[in-house]
């Protein structure tokens, strides 16, 4: 993985956060402060003309996540008191799903969205030591508790059997776990002094990617894993080795 290639996709002024690639790989959504408040933009991969999908909202809109079929985008919005909202892939038909939650993550079949009580941009910014992850039914809005331990940044495995997340084990130690999607006992992926966060499953479920400073600076790492059980099958390996600041 040391020969990974990188291509710059955006060049707007200011920071850009929370990229989400469409299922067909042809476009991506992300959050930017370019218009004076945080909005969600849609841009074609290889294109140079981003479209502001939330320009009509004066509130901050962030953390977009494409649905598995690519027809909708879930996102965190501060409008109307805040929560998780849904909109069409080009910004139409905005509606509220929840009155809480951050970092929405779709289940593979698109029937549920996982979200956490607390949202973070960098792992050091943790105000709630007891954030939990919930799964919300997209059709009804009903929610169920997935985790009892501190947990943020949910990411559903490709076959829907487990959810990966980052949690705070001790006062300052931040590690990665997975848990059955229906709830149950979590299985640790990392347990060391490094700051590990923002886990993302590979499309085949054989690896779990995450950001970590275990090499001295924040970079992208991956670990082989058994999707059904969460069993770690080897040691973490670096995907990138140059200085990198990860943004989910």
C-alpha positions, 0 to 999 in steps of 0.5 A: 500500500505504500504506492498509493496515489493521490489526486487533488479534487477541490480547490475552494478557499478555506478547509473542506470536510467530510467527503462522501463518494457517490456509489458510482464513483463519478461525483462526491459531496463535501462540506465547505465554508466557502459561502460564509457558512458551512454548506454541502457541495456536490462536485463531479470527480475530475470537475472544477465547478462545485454546486452548493446543495444547501445554499438556501439554508443560513444554518450550518450543514455538514457531514454528507453521506450518500445513500447506497443507491446514490439517490439521497444524501443524509447530512447533519444540519443545525437548522430547526434545532439540529439533527440528521436530515435527508435530501435528494442527491442534487439538493431537493426535497429536504426533510428531517429524519431525527432531532439529534445525531452526527456523522450519519452512516447508511446501512448497506441496504439503505433502510437504517442510518447509524449516527452518534450523539456527538460529532467531531472534526478532530479526535481531540475535540471531545466534549461528551465522554459518553456518546452512543451510537443509534440506528434510525429507521429511514422510513419511520424515524424509529431509533434503537440503541446500538452501543452502550460504551462511548462511541462516535464515527459509526461506519457500517460494514459492507454486508451489514453485519457490523458497525465500526466506531471510534471510542474513548477507552480512558481519559485520553486513549482513543481506539477503534472497535466493531460491534454487531449491527444489531447490538451486542459485545464490542470487539476491539480493533486497536488498543494502544497509545496512538490516537486512532479514529474515523474507521471505514470498511473496505468494499469487500469487508476484508480491511478496516481503514482508519486515521492514526498518529501511530507513525509519528504523524496523522496518516491512513492505516488499515488492518485485516479483519473478519467482517462477521466476527470483528476478529483482527487478522493481522497488524496495522499497516500504513497506507500513507507515510507522509504528513497528513491531517485526516478529516472525515 
